[in-house]
Amino acid sequence: MKRRVRYIVLVLCMVTALFFTGCYVRNDIFLKKYNGIIGANNNYALISLQADERIDGYAEEIVVVPKDYSEETGAELSNASASLYCLDDKSIIYADNVHESLHPASLTKIMTVYVALKYGNLDDIVTITDASKITERGATTIGLETGDKISLRDLVYCSLIYSGNDAAAAIAVHISGSVEEYAKLMTKEAAALGATNTTFKNPHGLTEEGHMTTVYDVYLMLNEAIKNETVIDMINRTNYTYTYTKANGDEKTKTVKSTLRYFFNQYEYPSDITIIGGKTGTTNAAGYCLALYVTHKDSGKQYIAVVLKASSLDNLYSEMSYLLEFCE
């Protein structure tokens, strides 16, 4: 009941915003330049673009967001850039600054793993070299050292679940011979998906000049990645246990945990939502980022939600949970 009342208040605020300077929905969330566009079949959606309004010539299997969409009909969540897409009817539920060039942080690893699954053999045993070392202080790693031997399967799982930067670098070196060449391959593959505003400079997402993406491109990449059952298996796990061989021949077993805090009930989200999984990312340049794949328990509809550049971890999850309330 509270949720329904909240939605009614939200819609009233939207209408009022046509006549007044602004209307706060919540202390940290407000509507901007709202033009009264609410989907006829989605009474609570902030924004909905129906199939017959899409640009001709684009693939039917993706949601298409015109370049000027956010400027014309966008809404704003705090200072973050965000979007929510329904995968079943290809509609835009929410979109703000979706074509703004931003740092992706570890959301980069969505494409790292996508490319690895396309070009690599998960049963390969990878020998770690100096070329995959991560020297940035404070960067998340799984502790790989030169001479260690580990399967490509374990590297991709540790990269996507735990966000191990050394695991991502090792994937790159194994498949393309260097981090730089793999980043070029990632950029090429992203462009093939329509993510033409994305340029990768590395496979892990640590800040580097020119390493940029957009909210919309993140959607495109995750939308394609989740078509692979191995990706679904990865993002749906709360932890992953693996065994690798140290350079001295000793075997070592480790368990890594998912970085997605929803899995550990650290943040609340709507009770009618099933979280399949996603990818988190955080750097000083990128802020706090999250791309999420969910389903609605009643309708069975699938959604992808993306939030980039949130100002804090709490704001990231607060804003993501708010977006998920508009899934039906």
C-alpha positions in Angstrom: 0.0 0.0 0.0 2.8 2.4 0.9 4.5 1.7 -2.4 1.3 2.4 -4.4 0.7 5.7 -2.5 4.3 6.6 -3.2 3.8 6.0 -6.9 0.6 8.1 -7.0 2.4 10.9 -5.3 5.2 10.6 -7.8 2.9 10.9 -10.7 1.2 13.9 -9.2 4.6 15.5 -8.7 5.4 14.9 -12.3 2.2 16.7 -13.5 2.9 19.5 -11.0 6.4 19.9 -12.4 4.9 21.1 -15.7 3.7 24.2 -13.9 6.2 24.8 -11.2 10.0 25.0 -11.0 10.5 21.5 -9.4 9.1 18.8 -7.3 11.1 16.6 -4.9 10.2 12.9 -5.0 12.6 12.1 -2.2 15.3 14.2 -0.6 18.0 13.0 -3.0 15.9 12.4 -6.1 14.2 14.9 -8.3 12.7 15.2 -11.7 14.3 17.4 -14.4 12.7 18.7 -17.6 9.8 16.3 -17.4 7.5 16.5 -20.4 4.6 14.4 -19.3 5.7 11.3 -21.1 4.4 8.2 -19.3 3.8 4.9 -21.0 0.2 4.1 -21.5 0.7 0.6 -20.2 3.0 1.5 -17.4 1.3 3.9 -15.1 4.3 4.2 -12.8 7.1 4.5 -15.3 9.0 7.8 -15.4 9.6 7.4 -19.1 8.6 4.9 -21.7 9.6 4.8 -25.4 7.3 2.4 -27.3 8.4 0.2 -30.1 6.8 2.4 -32.9 8.8 5.4 -31.6 12.2 3.8 -32.2 14.6 4.9 -34.8 14.4 2.8 -38.0 17.3 0.6 -38.9 18.3 -0.5 -35.4 18.2 -4.1 -34.3 14.9 -5.2 -32.9 16.5 -7.1 -30.1 17.8 -4.0 -28.2 16.4 -0.9 -26.7 17.4 2.2 -28.8 17.9 5.5 -27.0 18.2 8.5 -29.3 21.2 10.7 -28.8 19.1 13.7 -27.5 16.7 11.5 -25.4 18.0 12.5 -22.0 18.0 16.2 -22.9 14.4 16.1 -24.1 12.7 13.9 -21.6 15.3 12.9 -19.0 15.0 12.6 -15.2 17.8 12.8 -12.8 18.8 10.7 -9.8 21.0 12.7 -7.5 24.3 13.4 -9.5 24.5 9.9 -11.0 23.8 8.9 -14.6 21.3 6.1 -14.8 18.9 4.0 -16.9 16.4 1.2 -16.6 15.4 -0.9 -19.6 12.8 -3.6 -20.0 14.3 -6.4 -22.1 10.9 -8.0 -23.0 9.1 -5.0 -24.6 12.3 -3.1 -25.4 11.1 0.0 -23.6 13.0 2.7 -21.7 11.7 3.1 -18.2 14.2 5.6 -17.1 17.1 7.4 -18.8 19.3 10.3 -17.7 22.6 11.3 -19.3 22.9 7.9 -20.9 25.2 9.1 -23.7 27.6 11.0 -21.4 31.2 9.8 -21.6 32.1 8.4 -18.2 34.8 6.2 -16.6 33.4 2.6 -16.3 35.7 1.3 -13.5 35.3 -2.5 -13.1 32.2 -2.6 -15.2 34.9 -2.9 -17.9 35.1 -6.6 -16.9 31.7 -7.3 -18.5 33.4 -7.0 -21.8 36.6 -8.6 -20.6 34.7 -11.7 -19.8 32.5 -11.5 -22.9 35.6 -11.4 -25.1 37.3 -14.2 -23.2 34.3 -16.5 -23.6 34.2 -15.7 -27.3 37.9 -16.2 -28.1 39.3 -18.3 -25.3 39.1 -21.9 -24.1 38.0 -22.0 -20.4 40.0 -25.2 -19.9 43.3 -23.6 -20.9 45.9 -23.4 -18.1 47.4 -19.9 -17.9 50.9 -19.3 -16.7 51.1 -15.9 -15.0 53.8 -13.5 -16.3 55.0 -10.1 -15.3 52.9 -8.6 -18.1 49.7 -9.1 -16.0 51.0 -7.6 -12.8 48.9 -4.9 -11.1 50.9 -2.3 -9.4 48.3 0.3 -8.5 48.1 0.5 -4.7 44.8 -0.6 -3.2 43.6 -2.3 -6.4 41.6 -5.5 -5.8 43.6 -8.7 -6.8 43.4 -12.4 -6.2 47.1 -12.4 -5.4 48.6 -14.0 -8.5 52.3 -14.1 -8.9 54.7 -14.7 -11.8 54.9 -18.4 -12.5 51.5 -19.4 -11.0 49.3 -21.6 -13.1 45.6 -21.2 -13.1 42.7 -22.1 -15.5 41.2 -19.5 -17.8 37.8 -20.5 -16.3 39.0 -19.5 -12.8 40.3 -16.2 -14.1 37.0 -15.2 -15.7 35.0 -16.2 -12.7 37.4 -14.3 -10.3 37.3 -11.3 -12.7 33.5 -11.0 -12.8 32.6 -12.2 -9.3 35.3 -10.7 -7.2 36.6 -8.1 -9.7 40.2 -9.3 -9.5 42.2 -6.9 -11.6 45.2 -9.3 -11.9 42.8 -12.0 -13.1 41.5 -9.6 -15.9 45.0 -8.7 -16.9 46.0 -12.4 -17.1 43.0 -13.1 -19.3 44.2 -10.3 -21.7 47.8 -11.5 -21.9 46.8 -15.1 -22.4 44.4 -14.4 -25.3 46.0 -11.4 -27.0 49.6 -11.4 -25.9 49.3 -8.0 -24.1 46.9 -5.9 -22.1 47.0 -3.2 -24.9 46.1 -5.6 -27.7 43.2 -7.2 -25.7 41.8 -3.7 -24.9 41.7 -3.0 -28.7 39.9 -6.3 -29.2 37.4 -5.4 -26.5 36.8 -2.0 -28.1 36.2 -3.6 -31.5 33.8 -6.2 -30.0 31.9 -3.4 -28.1 31.5 -1.4 -31.3 30.1 -4.5 -33.0 27.3 -4.5 -30.3 26.5 -0.9 -31.0 28.6 0.4 -28.1 30.4 2.9 -30.3 31.0 5.4 -27.5 33.2 3.0 -25.6 37.0 2.8 -25.8 38.9 0.4 -23.6 42.6 1.0 -22.7 42.8 -2.0 -20.3 40.8 -5.1 -19.4 40.3 -4.3 -15.7 38.9 -0.7 -15.5 41.6 1.0 -13.4 41.7 4.6 -14.4 43.5 5.4 -17.6 43.2 8.3 -20.0 40.8 7.5 -22.8 39.2 4.5 -21.1 35.6 5.6 -21.3 32.0 4.4 -21.8 28.4 5.5 -21.4 25.4 4.2 -19.4 23.8 3.1 -22.7 26.9 1.3 -23.9 27.0 -0.6 -20.5 23.5 -1.7 -21.1 24.3 -2.9 -24.6 27.3 -4.9 -23.4 25.6 -6.5 -20.4 22.5 -7.2 -22.5 24.7 -9.3 -24.9 26.8 -10.9 -22.2 23.8 -12.3 -20.3 22.9 -14.3 -23.4 25.7 -16.7 -22.4 24.7 -19.2 -19.7 28.2 -19.1 -18.2 27.9 -15.4 -17.6 24.6 -16.0 -15.8 26.2 -18.7 -13.7 29.0 -16.2 -12.8 26.9 -13.2 -11.9 24.4 -15.3 -9.9 27.0 -16.6 -7.5 27.7 -15.3 -4.0 31.1 -16.8 -3.9 33.5 -19.0 -5.9 36.1 -21.5 -4.8 39.1 -22.4 -7.0 42.4 -24.2 -6.8 45.6 -23.1 -8.7 49.2 -24.1 -8.7 51.8 -21.8 -7.2 55.1 -21.2 -9.0 56.8 -23.6 -6.5 54.4 -26.4 -7.4 52.2 -26.1 -4.3 48.5 -26.2 -4.8 46.4 -23.5 -3.2 42.7 -23.2 -2.7 40.9 -19.9 -2.3 37.3 -18.7 -2.0 36.3 -15.2 -3.2 33.0 -13.4 -2.6 30.8 -11.5 -4.9 31.1 -7.7 -4.7 27.4 -7.3 -5.1 26.1 -6.2 -1.7 22.5 -7.1 -2.5 23.4 -10.7 -2.2 24.4 -10.3 1.4 21.3 -8.3 2.4 23.5 -5.2 3.1 21.0 -3.0 1.1 17.2 -3.4 0.7 15.5 -3.6 -2.7 11.9 -4.2 -3.8 10.5 -7.5 -2.6 9.0 -8.3 -6.0 12.4 -8.2 -7.6 14.7 -11.2 -8.2 18.3 -10.1 -8.6 20.1 -12.4 -11.1 23.4 -10.5 -10.7 25.5 -7.8 -12.2 28.8 -6.0 -12.0 30.0 -3.4 -9.6 32.8 -0.8 -10.1 34.5 1.9 -8.0 37.4 4.2 -8.7 38.0 7.9 -7.7 37.4 8.9 -11.4 34.3 6.8 -12.0 32.6 7.1 -8.6 30.4 4.2 -7.6 28.9 2.1 -10.4 26.6 -0.8 -10.8 25.0 -2.7 -13.7 22.3 -5.1 -12.7 20.2 -7.8 -14.4 16.9 -8.5 -12.6 13.5 -10.1 -13.1 10.1 -9.2 -11.7 8.6 -12.1 -9.7 5.0 -11.5 -10.8 5.3 -10.6 -14.4 8.5 -12.5 -15.2 9.8 -9.5 -17.1 13.5 -8.9 -17.4 15.3 -5.6 -16.8 18.7 -4.1 -16.9 19.5 -1.2 -14.7 22.7 0.9 -14.8 23.9 3.6 -12.4 27.2 5.3 -13.0 29.0 8.1 -11.1 27.1 7.8 -7.8 28.7 9.9 -5.1 28.9 7.1 -2.5 28.2 3.4 -1.9 25.0 4.2 0.0 23.8 6.5 -2.8 24.6 3.9 -5.4 22.4 1.3 -3.8 19.7 3.7 -2.8 19.4 5.0 -6.3 19.5 1.5 -7.8 16.8 0.2 -5.4 14.7 3.2 -6.3 15.0 2.4 -10.0 14.0 -1.2 -9.4 10.7 0.0 -7.9 9.6 0.9 -11.5 9.9 -2.7 -12.7 6.5 -4.3 -13.2 
